[in-house]
Amino acid sequence: MLILGGGYTAETATAAIDERRADLIAFGRRFLANPDLPARLRARRPLADADPATFYGGGAEGYTDYPTDSDA
């Protein structure tokens, strides 16, 4: 099994899997900013931008306060 990651969009991830360049695509930063990432990708909804300053902070900012698409 080959897992790729790093800057993939729904379209580029689908293409990589369809073309058998990967078995699975990892979405690290995109998941941090989009707690509902699978639903957004399925619905082709816009993705929220991540704020790297909040990734591993220690406060509530970042991990717990990114809105879901239904919150927008």
N, C-alpha and C positions, 0 to 999 in steps of 0.2 A: 504494500500500500504506500502511495506517495501523497504526502500532504504538502501543499504549497500555501504561501501566505505573503502578504505585503502589498497593499495598495489595490487589491482587487475590487471591482465593481460587480454588480449582479451579472452584467453582460460578459465581462472578461472571465469571471469564475465559471459561468455556464459554458463558455467556449473552451476553457481549459479542460473541463470534465468531458464535454462532448468530443473533443479532439484527442482524448485519452492522454493528455499531458499530466493529469492529476486525478487522484481518486477522491480527494476531499480538499476544500479550500478553507483556510483559517481566516477569520475576521477578528483580529484582536482589538485594535483601536476603534474600529467601526462599532464593535459591540459595546465598548465603554460609553460611547456617545449616543448609542441607539439601543436602549434596553429591549426594544421590540424588533430587533434587526430581522429575524426571519419573516415576520409579518410584513415589514416594510419592503423587503426584497421581493416577496411573493406578489405584493400589490403594486410593485414598481413605484413606491412612494419615495419622495426625497429623503436623503439621509442628513441628520444633524451633523455639524462639524464638531470634532472633538477639541477640547482645550487641554493640551499637554501639560500645562501648569497644574492641572488638578488630578493627574493620573495617580500618583502615589503619595499624595499629600498627607493626610491624617485627619483632615476635616471632612465635613459632609459634602463639600463641593465636588462635583465630578461624578463619582460613582452613584450617588443617590439622587441627584437633582436634574439629570437630563430628562427632558419630557419624552413621553411616548408620542407617536404620531397622532393619536386621538386627543392628546393634550394641546396640540398646536392649533 
